[in-house]
Amino acid sequence: MSLGDRAIKNASKISNIPLSYAAGMPRIEIMGFDLLRIEEHRGLLEYGGEQIAIRGTGANIIVRGKNLQLEMMNPSEMILRGDIYALEFEHQA
């Protein structure tokens, strides 16, 4: 475990913040079947009406559905809208 990883782990313990949140991992909030909010993203990889791929820390996030639209995006947060059928995670090697 690197020094940086140990520092994040220790900070997580001291502050009672979950390790994944302290490490900058994406936070995903699903509201119904048609709205998805992602915090701590690293940008878009693919954008289309049936599939949107988002770069995350440790894994890419694949959203599959119909009529998918990027409603809002800024450097740390995005909101997707449409008929969401599936959410997949592709581990980054």
Backbone as ProteinMPNN parsed JSONL, in Angstrom:
{"seq_chain_A": "MSLGDRAIKNASKISNIPLSYAAGMPRIEIMGFDLLRIEEHRGLLEYGGEQIAIRGTGANIIVRGKNLQLEMMNPSEMILRGDIYALEFEHQA", "coords_chain_A": {"N_chain_A": [[0.848, -1.174, 0.0], [0.62, 2.158, -0.904], [2.068, 5.275, 0.266], [0.305, 7.423, -0.123], [-2.149, 6.039, -0.344], [-2.333, 4.975, 2.226], [-2.545, 7.344, 3.692], [-5.032, 8.336, 2.818], [-6.685, 6.282, 3.765], [-6.269, 6.485, 6.557], [-7.214, 9.109, 6.991], [-9.871, 8.72, 6.348], [-10.698, 7.012, 8.418], [-10.342, 8.677, 10.679], [-12.081, 10.834, 10.155], [-14.529, 9.644, 9.839], [-15.598, 9.349, 7.301], [-16.678, 7.466, 4.557], [-14.342, 5.235, 3.025], [-14.292, 4.919, 0.185], [-15.527, 7.266, -0.658], [-13.812, 9.219, 0.358], [-11.591, 8.678, -1.169], [-12.115, 9.738, -3.633], [-13.796, 8.318, -5.27], [-16.428, 7.655, -7.639], [-19.686, 8.9, -6.899], [-22.878, 7.732, -7.058], [-26.184, 8.479, -7.725], [-29.38, 7.31, -8.023], [-32.471, 8.149, -9.274], [-35.521, 7.047, -9.418], [-36.386, 5.53, -12.555], [-35.41, 7.09, -14.49], [-33.571, 9.147, -14.041], [-30.278, 10.03, -13.297], [-27.603, 10.811, -11.245], [-24.252, 11.698, -11.061], [-21.439, 12.099, -9.136], [-18.035, 13.203, -8.845], [-16.983, 12.35, -11.307], [-14.841, 11.626, -14.155], [-15.07, 12.516, -16.691], [-16.582, 12.203, -20.013], [-16.654, 9.231, -21.972], [-18.041, 8.056, -24.012], [-20.928, 8.949, -25.852], [-24.291, 8.654, -26.46], [-27.687, 8.031, -27.569], [-28.506, 5.555, -26.621], [-26.472, 4.563, -25.083], [-24.198, 5.647, -22.65], [-20.974, 6.324, -21.67], [-18.924, 6.79, -18.894], [-16.005, 8.08, -17.472], [-14.511, 6.978, -14.53], [-12.961, 6.916, -11.26], [-11.019, 4.177, -10.889], [-12.962, 2.57, -12.138], [-14.915, 2.457, -15.134], [-18.111, 3.801, -15.896], [-20.966, 2.53, -17.292], [-23.883, 3.457, -18.799], [-26.894, 2.218, -19.854], [-29.692, 2.437, -22.005], [-32.61, 4.117, -23.233], [-33.271, 6.929, -25.249], [-31.377, 8.503, -23.89], [-29.968, 11.329, -22.332], [-27.642, 13.931, -21.728], [-28.137, 15.964, -19.232], [-26.985, 17.89, -17.559], [-23.661, 18.966, -16.933], [-20.684, 19.437, -15.188], [-17.289, 20.081, -14.055], [-17.204, 18.271, -11.858], [-19.618, 16.952, -11.503], [-22.479, 15.305, -12.957], [-25.645, 15.023, -14.647], [-27.851, 12.68, -15.863], [-30.538, 11.89, -18.029], [-33.318, 9.922, -19.055], [-34.695, 6.806, -20.301], [-33.579, 4.538, -18.242], [-32.009, 1.478, -18.378], [-29.929, -0.18, -17.534], [-26.996, -0.279, -15.482], [-23.587, -0.447, -15.623], [-20.304, -1.51, -14.632], [-16.999, -1.141, -15.59], [-14.022, -2.398, -14.807], [-10.961, -0.675, -14.459], [-7.815, -1.467, -15.601]], "CA_chain_A": [[0.0, 0.0, 0.0], [1.458, 3.353, -1.027], [1.93, 6.291, 1.31], [-0.935, 8.15, -0.407], [-3.272, 5.165, 0.0], [-2.41, 4.915, 3.695], [-3.021, 8.645, 4.171], [-6.475, 8.389, 2.567], [-7.32, 5.332, 4.686], [-6.234, 7.071, 7.898], [-8.121, 10.259, 7.007], [-11.218, 8.166, 6.335], [-10.982, 6.521, 9.775], [-10.425, 9.808, 11.611], [-13.221, 11.702, 9.851], [-15.734, 8.819, 9.681], [-16.065, 9.418, 5.924], [-16.379, 6.19, 3.897], [-13.08, 5.211, 2.283], [-14.511, 5.134, -1.247], [-15.844, 8.684, -0.858], [-12.588, 9.976, 0.639], [-10.613, 8.399, -2.22], [-12.541, 10.336, -4.892], [-14.554, 7.375, -6.083], [-17.704, 8.239, -8.064], [-20.886, 8.717, -6.081], [-23.969, 7.606, -8.016], [-27.514, 8.579, -7.134], [-30.402, 6.94, -9.002], [-33.789, 8.627, -8.872], [-36.474, 6.382, -10.296], [-35.796, 4.816, -13.687], [-35.15, 8.041, -15.57], [-32.652, 10.212, -13.664], [-29.045, 9.525, -12.696], [-26.661, 11.871, -10.879], [-22.932, 11.142, -10.767], [-20.437, 13.034, -8.621], [-16.64, 12.759, -8.924], [-16.684, 11.708, -12.586], [-13.593, 12.071, -14.787], [-15.357, 12.888, -18.07], [-17.314, 11.28, -20.889], [-15.915, 8.384, -22.907], [-18.934, 7.773, -25.129], [-22.221, 9.588, -25.648], [-25.298, 8.307, -27.456], [-29.038, 7.9, -27.04], [-28.714, 4.247, -26.001], [-25.36, 4.218, -24.193], [-23.292, 6.715, -22.237], [-19.86, 5.785, -20.872], [-18.327, 7.831, -18.066], [-14.751, 7.689, -16.822], [-14.514, 7.135, -13.082], [-11.743, 6.477, -10.606], [-11.042, 2.734, -10.653], [-13.871, 1.867, -13.058], [-15.769, 3.263, -16.007], [-19.525, 3.575, -15.641], [-21.706, 2.424, -18.542], [-25.324, 3.6, -18.621], [-27.6, 1.746, -21.043], [-31.113, 2.758, -21.963], [-33.238, 4.654, -24.428], [-33.451, 8.385, -25.161], [-30.479, 9.042, -22.86], [-29.502, 12.692, -22.58], [-26.827, 14.586, -20.719], [-28.901, 17.156, -18.858], [-26.076, 18.866, -16.964], [-22.323, 18.445, -16.648], [-19.614, 20.356, -14.829], [-16.091, 19.272, -13.806], [-17.285, 17.25, -10.814], [-20.943, 16.351, -11.394], [-23.293, 15.258, -14.168], [-26.989, 14.48, -14.511], [-28.332, 12.017, -17.07], [-31.974, 11.649, -18.034], [-33.784, 9.024, -20.103], [-35.159, 5.507, -19.799], [-32.359, 3.827, -17.834], [-32.239, 0.039, -18.277], [-28.839, -0.891, -16.856], [-25.796, 0.425, -15.055], [-22.506, -1.427, -15.591], [-19.003, -0.997, -14.233], [-15.847, -1.784, -16.232], [-12.819, -2.167, -14.018], [-9.789, -0.174, -15.193], [-6.592, -2.207, -15.213]], "C_chain_A": [[0.894, 1.238, 0.0], [1.187, 4.32, 0.131], [0.636, 7.075, 1.127], [-2.168, 7.341, -0.037], [-3.446, 5.069, 1.516], [-2.954, 6.214, 4.271], [-4.533, 8.765, 3.978], [-7.217, 7.48, 3.535], [-7.373, 5.894, 6.101], [-7.184, 8.257, 8.014], [-9.574, 9.792, 7.045], [-11.618, 7.692, 7.733], [-11.215, 7.678, 10.739], [-11.706, 10.609, 11.397], [-14.554, 10.969, 9.755], [-16.382, 8.982, 8.307], [-15.729, 8.081, 5.27], [-15.135, 6.279, 3.015], [-13.28, 5.502, 0.801], [-14.817, 6.6, -1.541], [-14.597, 9.54, -0.648], [-11.567, 9.809, -0.479], [-11.025, 8.967, -3.578], [-13.276, 9.389, -5.817], [-15.88, 8.018, -6.488], [-18.822, 7.926, -7.073], [-22.066, 8.775, -7.042], [-25.291, 7.614, -7.27], [-28.53, 8.303, -8.243], [-31.746, 7.391, -8.456], [-34.816, 8.076, -9.849], [-35.754, 5.614, -11.382], [-35.363, 5.778, -14.788], [-34.195, 9.183, -15.208], [-31.469, 9.63, -12.895], [-28.117, 10.704, -12.449], [-25.343, 11.226, -10.478], [-22.015, 12.266, -10.31], [-19.063, 12.396, -8.766], [-16.351, 11.963, -10.194], [-15.379, 12.274, -13.139], [-13.797, 12.381, -16.274], [-16.112, 11.817, -18.827], [-16.358, 10.49, -21.767], [-16.725, 8.147, -24.17], [-20.291, 8.397, -24.824], [-23.153, 9.235, -26.791], [-26.644, 8.117, -26.785], [-29.321, 6.586, -26.341], [-27.588, 3.821, -25.066], [-24.518, 5.463, -23.923], [-22.236, 6.08, -21.357], [-19.154, 6.949, -20.183], [-17.063, 7.293, -17.427], [-14.893, 7.966, -15.323], [-13.163, 6.728, -12.528], [-11.872, 4.987, -10.311], [-11.926, 1.944, -11.594], [-14.597, 2.877, -13.928], [-17.213, 2.857, -15.738], [-20.247, 3.597, -16.988], [-23.192, 2.487, -18.212], [-25.977, 3.179, -19.933], [-29.085, 2.079, -20.887], [-31.615, 3.253, -23.288], [-33.474, 6.149, -24.194], [-32.587, 9.011, -24.061], [-29.977, 10.416, -23.288], [-28.653, 13.171, -21.412], [-27.518, 15.907, -20.397], [-28.008, 18.264, -18.311], [-24.73, 18.203, -16.717], [-21.417, 19.605, -16.28], [-18.411, 19.501, -14.442], [-16.223, 18.173, -12.751], [-18.621, 16.504, -10.756], [-21.625, 16.309, -12.757], [-24.65, 14.648, -13.839], [-27.408, 13.937, -15.863], [-29.822, 11.765, -16.918], [-32.326, 10.755, -19.216], [-34.306, 7.747, -19.48], [-33.935, 4.654, -19.507], [-32.695, 2.355, -17.615], [-31.175, -0.666, -17.449], [-27.7, 0.063, -16.525], [-24.712, -0.632, -14.914], [-21.201, -0.731, -15.186], [-17.917, -1.815, -14.905], [-14.607, -1.418, -15.434], [-11.675, -1.693, -14.906], [-8.563, -0.893, -14.687], [-5.436, -1.264, -14.961]], "O_chain_A": [[1.815, 1.348, 0.81], [0.207, 4.186, 0.863], [-0.057, 7.365, 2.102], [-3.125, 7.881, 0.518], [-4.568, 5.08, 2.023], [-3.732, 6.197, 5.224], [-5.237, 9.239, 4.869], [-8.259, 7.859, 4.068], [-8.4, 5.793, 6.772], [-7.881, 8.4, 9.018], [-10.409, 10.409, 7.705], [-12.738, 7.939, 8.18], [-12.166, 7.664, 11.52], [-12.347, 11.017, 12.365], [-15.599, 11.603, 9.605], [-17.587, 8.774, 8.164], [-14.604, 7.601, 5.412], [-14.912, 7.285, 2.342], [-12.506, 6.261, 0.218], [-14.401, 7.118, -2.577], [-14.358, 10.484, -1.401], [-10.76, 10.707, -0.714], [-10.356, 8.707, -4.578], [-13.367, 9.635, -7.02], [-16.404, 8.85, -5.748], [-18.887, 6.84, -6.497], [-22.235, 9.76, -7.761], [-25.494, 6.862, -6.316], [-28.538, 8.979, -9.272], [-32.117, 7.063, -7.329], [-34.961, 8.575, -10.965], [-34.652, 5.107, -11.173], [-34.993, 5.353, -15.883], [-34.028, 10.106, -16.005], [-31.641, 8.841, -11.966], [-27.875, 11.507, -13.351], [-25.319, 10.314, -9.652], [-21.838, 13.262, -11.012], [-18.949, 11.171, -8.805], [-15.569, 11.012, -10.169], [-14.875, 13.284, -12.647], [-12.831, 12.496, -17.028], [-16.266, 10.687, -18.364], [-15.362, 11.03, -22.25], [-16.17, 8.048, -25.264], [-20.749, 8.378, -23.681], [-22.842, 9.486, -27.956], [-26.725, 8.049, -25.558], [-30.263, 6.493, -25.555], [-27.722, 2.837, -24.339], [-24.177, 6.22, -24.832], [-22.562, 5.375, -20.403], [-18.832, 7.958, -20.81], [-17.05, 6.18, -16.902], [-15.334, 9.039, -14.91], [-12.31, 6.242, -13.271], [-12.754, 4.585, -9.552], [-11.671, 0.763, -11.83], [-14.859, 4.005, -13.511], [-17.494, 1.709, -15.395], [-20.148, 4.571, -17.735], [-23.7, 1.673, -17.441], [-25.656, 3.713, -20.994], [-29.647, 2.01, -19.794], [-31.114, 2.864, -24.343], [-33.828, 6.574, -23.094], [-33.021, 9.942, -23.382], [-29.612, 10.635, -24.443], [-28.924, 12.849, -20.255], [-27.485, 16.848, -21.19], [-28.249, 19.444, -18.57], [-24.66, 17.033, -16.342], [-21.383, 20.626, -16.967], [-18.511, 18.275, -14.5], [-15.429, 17.233, -12.749], [-18.739, 15.519, -10.028], [-21.384, 17.165, -13.608], [-24.792, 13.871, -12.894], [-27.335, 14.63, -16.878], [-30.309, 11.467, -15.827], [-31.688, 10.834, -20.266], [-34.352, 7.625, -18.256], [-33.321, 4.109, -20.424], [-33.542, 2.014, -16.79], [-31.469, -1.631, -16.744], [-27.483, 1.069, -17.2], [-24.882, -1.603, -14.177], [-21.032, 0.473, -15.378], [-17.908, -3.041, -14.805], [-14.2, -0.257, -15.397], [-11.449, -2.246, -15.982], [-8.301, -0.925, -13.484], [-4.337, -1.709, -14.628]]}, "name": "protein", "num_of_chains": 1, "seq": "MSLGDRAIKNASKISNIPLSYAAGMPRIEIMGFDLLRIEEHRGLLEYGGEQIAIRGTGANIIVRGKNLQLEMMNPSEMILRGDIYALEFEHQA"}
